[in-house]
Amino acid sequence: MTKICLIGYGKMGRMIHQLAESKACEVVSIIDPLTGFDASRVDPNSKAIIPKYASEITKESLNDADVAIDFSHPTAAIQNLERLIELGQNTVVGTTGWHEQLSEITAKAETAQIGFLYGANFSIGMNLFSRLVVSAVAVFDSFEDYDLYALEKHHAQKQDSPSGTAIELAKLILSASSRKDKVVWDKLDRRPQPDEFHFASIRGGSVPGTHSLFFDSPADTIELSHTVRSRATFAHGALMAARWIADKKGVYSFSEMIQEILC
């Protein structure tokens, strides 16, 4: 069993806790630096055991975990990660909204010689979908009648816009296209330029997450779409990542992990 410490105990932390045992993982510690831990937040229908818990990341509160999984909050992520790196703790981080400092944090992780795995989206399906997107863009690239645009939708509680997944998808689209070299995220009060594609965001309701890419011509439209049915998809991916990085050193993206598995 891979021993896990959960950093943050929001919706994702609770989902990982609930599913850990089914994925050969044991949650040995819960640390919630923002709100602290309240045992009443554990689903009463869950068989998950309430482990050691704390509000500060220390060697003692990590409780000999093999891997820490951070699904906390963008405002807390950097401080959490710096502390985990300082303690030499192998880490999986699924929190989004902090990637402007990605190079700084990954450099520290490399210097500390820990296993560090990050991702904008821990859905295995989304990562396979991303590979389909790259192939589709390359296919349509030679047919000028087809323009492309994209849309992402998330629940009203999501903290960032555009989503981290949308940003990564846009990078992949630009890398695969010879006709598009910039993405426009904001509202357009003009026609897009031929080398631009528009990636719109919608926030509302309880939508867990949908990312869609459209290839549109005067005659027809082709749509590729990935829709999350349950947050469990992210928990499954995070637990897979934790088992994978537990005995490794080095910095990896979730996409790189998937690629190694495919090879």
DODRENMAR-899679 format. One line per field, with one value per residue (C-alpha): residue in one letter; residue number from 1; x, y, z. Coordinates in pm, 1 decimal, always signed. Each point is the difference from the previous one (the first is absolute). Layout:
BEGIN
r: (A/...) $
k: (NUM/...) $
u: (X/...) $
v: (Y/...) $
w: (Z/...) $
! end
This chain:
BEGIN
r: (M/T/K/I/C/L/I/G/Y/G/K/M/G/R/M/I/H/Q/L/A/E/S/K/A/C/E/V/V/S/I/I/D/P/L/T/G/F/D/A/S/R/V/D/P/N/S/K/A/I/I/P/K/Y/A/S/E/I/T/K/E/S/L/N/D/A/D/V/A/I/D/F/S/H/P/T/A/A/I/Q/N/L/E/R/L/I/E/L/G/Q/N/T/V/V/G/T/T/G/W/H/E/Q/L/S/E/I/T/A/K/A/E/T/A/Q/I/G/F/L/Y/G/A/N/F/S/I/G/M/N/L/F/S/R/L/V/V/S/A/V/A/V/F/D/S/F/E/D/Y/D/L/Y/A/L/E/K/H/H/A/Q/K/Q/D/S/P/S/G/T/A/I/E/L/A/K/L/I/L/S/A/S/S/R/K/D/K/V/V/W/D/K/L/D/R/R/P/Q/P/D/E/F/H/F/A/S/I/R/G/G/S/V/P/G/T/H/S/L/F/F/D/S/P/A/D/T/I/E/L/S/H/T/V/R/S/R/A/T/F/A/H/G/A/L/M/A/A/R/W/I/A/D/K/K/G/V/Y/S/F/S/E/M/I/Q/E/I/L/C) $
k: (1/2/3/4/5/6/7/8/9/10/11/12/13/14/15/16/17/18/19/20/21/22/23/24/25/26/27/28/29/30/31/32/33/34/35/36/37/38/39/40/41/42/43/44/45/46/47/48/49/50/51/52/53/54/55/56/57/58/59/60/61/62/63/64/65/66/67/68/69/70/71/72/73/74/75/76/77/78/79/80/81/82/83/84/85/86/87/88/89/90/91/92/93/94/95/96/97/98/99/100/101/102/103/104/105/106/107/108/109/110/111/112/113/114/115/116/117/118/119/120/121/122/123/124/125/126/127/128/129/130/131/132/133/134/135/136/137/138/139/140/141/142/143/144/145/146/147/148/149/150/151/152/153/154/155/156/157/158/159/160/161/162/163/164/165/166/167/168/169/170/171/172/173/174/175/176/177/178/179/180/181/182/183/184/185/186/187/188/189/190/191/192/193/194/195/196/197/198/199/200/201/202/203/204/205/206/207/208/209/210/211/212/213/214/215/216/217/218/219/220/221/222/223/224/225/226/227/228/229/230/231/232/233/234/235/236/237/238/239/240/241/242/243/244/245/246/247/248/249/250/251/252/253/254/255/256/257/258/259/260/261/262/263) $
u: (+0.0/+126.1/-25.1/-162.6/-16.6/-282.0/+75.4/-337.5/-331.3/-248.3/-210.1/+300.3/+175.1/-312.4/-44.2/+361.3/-41.8/-312.5/+154.5/+356.8/-38.3/-154.0/+315.6/+247.7/+69.7/-30.5/-64.5/+221.9/-33.7/-225.6/+136.8/-223.1/+202.3/-290.2/-294.2/+134.4/-154.6/-348.1/-86.1/-365.3/+102.9/+70.5/-288.8/-186.3/-73.2/+369.3/+211.3/+300.6/+188.4/+65.8/+381.1/+232.8/-85.3/+153.0/-11.7/+375.6/+238.2/+276.3/+206.2/-219.4/-332.2/+104.4/+6.7/+256.1/-208.3/+155.6/-170.6/-185.1/-292.0/-79.3/-351.3/-20.9/-51.4/+193.8/+76.7/+154.1/+165.0/+338.8/+55.7/-112.5/+229.3/+302.0/-50.0/-40.3/+314.9/+189.7/-100.3/+110.7/-351.4/-96.6/-302.0/-289.4/-161.1/-337.8/-78.2/-29.2/+48.9/+369.1/+173.6/+150.2/+256.8/+33.3/+361.2/+105.7/-169.6/+117.9/+357.5/-16.8/-142.5/+282.3/+261.4/-157.7/+7.3/-354.3/-271.1/-230.0/-297.4/-233.1/-289.6/-278.5/-243.3/+35.1/-272.1/+147.8/-274.0/+92.4/+363.7/-91.4/-242.7/+288.9/+184.3/-307.3/-17.5/+358.9/-65.8/-323.8/+160.6/+275.1/-256.3/-217.1/+299.3/+23.8/-364.6/-46.4/-380.8/+12.8/+55.3/+35.2/-118.7/-40.0/-219.3/+41.3/-273.0/+34.9/-204.8/-58.1/+237.5/+311.2/+266.2/+178.8/-89.8/+105.4/+52.7/+350.2/-111.3/-117.8/+338.0/+180.8/-236.8/+60.5/+376.1/-46.9/-228.1/+248.8/+285.6/-193.1/-134.0/+188.7/-288.3/-57.6/+269.2/-195.5/-299.6/-251.2/-157.0/-188.3/-326.8/+37.6/-157.5/+149.8/+62.5/+278.1/+312.2/+80.1/+286.0/-214.9/-241.6/-250.2/-14.1/-302.7/-76.8/-333.5/-52.1/-330.4/-209.3/+154.9/+182.3/+306.3/+183.9/-46.8/+258.7/-99.8/+183.7/-189.5/+109.4/-247.2/-48.2/-281.9/-133.0/+38.8/+136.5/+207.8/+11.0/+239.1/-107.4/+99.1/-254.7/+71.9/-276.4/+140.7/+288.6/+101.8/+186.7/+247.2/+33.7/+78.1/+265.9/+154.0/+19.8/+157.0/+251.9/+76.2/+77.1/+211.2/+212.5/+33.6/+341.2/+129.7/+214.2/-38.9/-267.1/-277.3/-326.0/-307.3/+13.2/+356.5/-113.5/-278.1/+250.2/+232.8/-291.0/-99.5/+353.8) $
v: (+0.0/+347.0/+230.7/+335.1/+336.2/+224.8/+372.1/+175.0/-164.0/+155.8/-192.2/-159.1/-87.1/-173.8/-189.0/-122.8/-104.9/-198.2/-180.3/-50.6/-353.5/-123.0/+120.6/-168.2/+321.2/+83.3/+355.7/+31.9/+375.4/+293.8/+353.7/+297.0/+320.6/+230.6/-130.0/-275.5/-346.7/-78.3/-369.1/+80.8/+74.1/-368.3/-163.5/-209.4/-261.9/-31.4/-278.5/+233.8/-3.3/+340.6/+18.9/+237.1/+360.8/+345.7/+360.2/+39.4/-188.2/-146.4/-317.1/-132.3/+86.6/-168.3/-319.3/-188.6/+32.6/-124.2/+277.5/+321.9/+89.0/+371.6/+98.3/+313.0/+354.9/+221.4/+249.6/-272.1/-221.1/+173.2/+11.5/-364.2/-118.7/+190.3/-156.6/-353.0/+43.9/+131.2/-316.7/-224.8/-134.6/-165.7/+193.9/-7.3/+339.7/+39.9/+351.7/+244.1/+375.8/+3.0/-102.2/+345.6/-112.2/-351.6/+38.1/+137.6/-280.0/-281.6/+131.7/-23.9/-351.8/-107.5/+146.6/-185.0/-325.7/-96.7/-153.9/+281.5/-45.7/+282.7/+40.1/+234.6/-290.6/-344.3/-162.2/-293.0/+48.5/+365.1/-86.9/-254.9/+255.6/+248.1/-242.0/-27.5/+381.2/+24.5/-261.2/+169.4/+345.1/-144.2/-169.0/+311.7/+229.3/-68.9/+89.4/+377.6/-20.1/-115.6/+255.9/-97.5/+135.6/-141.3/+24.4/-105.3/-11.0/-42.8/+31.6/+337.4/-78.8/-39.8/+249.1/+62.8/+82.9/-119.0/-342.6/-139.6/-278.4/+253.1/+173.7/-329.4/-96.7/+337.8/-59.7/-340.1/+146.0/+274.1/-248.6/-221.1/+274.6/+188.4/+246.6/+108.5/+157.5/+177.1/-63.9/+267.9/-61.7/+325.7/+121.7/+85.1/+324.6/-52.6/-271.5/-239.7/+23.1/-301.6/-103.0/+21.9/-243.2/+85.7/-214.9/+109.2/-76.1/-36.0/-24.6/-96.9/-264.4/-329.7/-99.4/-207.5/+78.3/-12.3/+84.5/+7.6/+66.6/+85.4/-21.3/+206.6/+44.1/+154.3/-352.7/-179.9/-2.1/-264.3/+11.2/-177.0/+19.1/-136.7/+23.9/-99.3/-215.8/-6.4/+152.2/-359.0/+8.2/+252.7/-198.9/-319.6/+183.2/+157.8/-334.7/-160.6/+284.2/-47.1/-369.7/+79.2/+275.7/-160.6/-158.3/+242.9/+312.9/+278.2/+236.8/-129.7/+128.9/-222.1/-8.6/-135.7/-272.9/-99.6/-1.9/-234.0/-234.5/+2.8/-83.2) $
w: (+0.0/-88.7/+303.0/-81.5/+173.6/-126.3/-10.2/-5.9/+84.4/-237.2/-252.1/-169.3/+325.0/+127.4/-327.9/+7.2/+364.0/-86.2/-298.6/+127.6/+132.4/-326.0/-179.2/+237.4/+193.4/+368.6/+120.9/+308.8/+48.6/-89.4/+14.7/-76.1/+47.2/-95.2/+201.1/+221.5/+5.0/+126.2/+28.5/-72.8/-361.8/-59.4/-187.4/+263.1/-269.1/-79.4/+145.9/+2.1/+328.1/+157.6/+22.4/+180.4/-87.9/+42.9/-124.0/-62.0/-228.5/+216.1/-4.0/+280.5/-163.3/-326.5/+207.1/-213.7/-316.1/-323.0/-197.7/+77.1/-228.4/-13.0/-109.1/+212.2/-129.3/-244.2/+276.9/+220.1/-261.9/-27.0/+375.8/+32.2/-278.0/+127.4/+342.8/-143.6/-211.9/+302.7/+188.0/-288.7/-51.0/-328.7/-122.9/-245.9/-55.4/-168.2/+118.9/-290.1/-21.1/+106.3/-324.5/-59.3/+257.6/-138.5/-115.7/+339.4/+196.1/-228.2/+18.7/+379.3/-23.2/-232.1/+235.0/+293.6/-203.2/+88.1/-215.6/-110.6/-233.0/-107.8/-238.2/-100.9/-34.0/+157.8/-206.8/-193.2/-260.8/-47.5/-52.0/-267.2/-149.1/-25.4/-225.5/-223.2/-17.2/-124.2/-269.5/-109.6/-26.3/-217.2/-228.4/-46.8/-36.6/-373.9/-69.0/+3.8/-8.3/+363.0/+272.6/+364.1/+332.7/+350.3/+308.5/+361.6/+266.4/+376.0/+317.5/+164.1/+288.5/-217.7/+106.4/-330.3/-360.2/-251.9/+148.6/+25.1/-233.3/-259.6/+12.3/-57.3/-282.9/-166.5/+10.5/-164.8/-267.5/-86.8/-15.7/-244.7/-227.2/-271.2/-44.2/+360.6/+214.1/+274.7/+222.3/+108.2/+342.6/+46.2/-147.1/-369.4/-123.7/-343.6/-252.6/+98.3/-211.6/-223.5/+228.6/+317.3/+154.2/+270.5/+316.1/+203.7/+365.9/+177.8/+377.1/+157.6/+169.2/+101.5/-320.7/+107.6/-324.3/-378.1/-266.3/-366.5/-324.4/-318.8/-363.2/-199.6/-376.0/-206.5/-54.0/+333.1/+354.3/+177.6/+379.3/+235.7/+361.5/+339.1/+282.2/+357.3/+145.1/+352.3/+194.6/+67.0/-332.2/+146.6/+322.3/-193.0/-199.2/+310.1/+178.5/-307.3/-6.4/+370.1/-47.4/-307.4/+160.4/+344.8/-65.6/-263.5/-5.2/-253.2/-130.0/-224.5/-141.7/+13.5/-380.4/+11.8/+237.5/-242.5/-286.2/+187.6/+70.0/-368.6/-103.2) $
! end
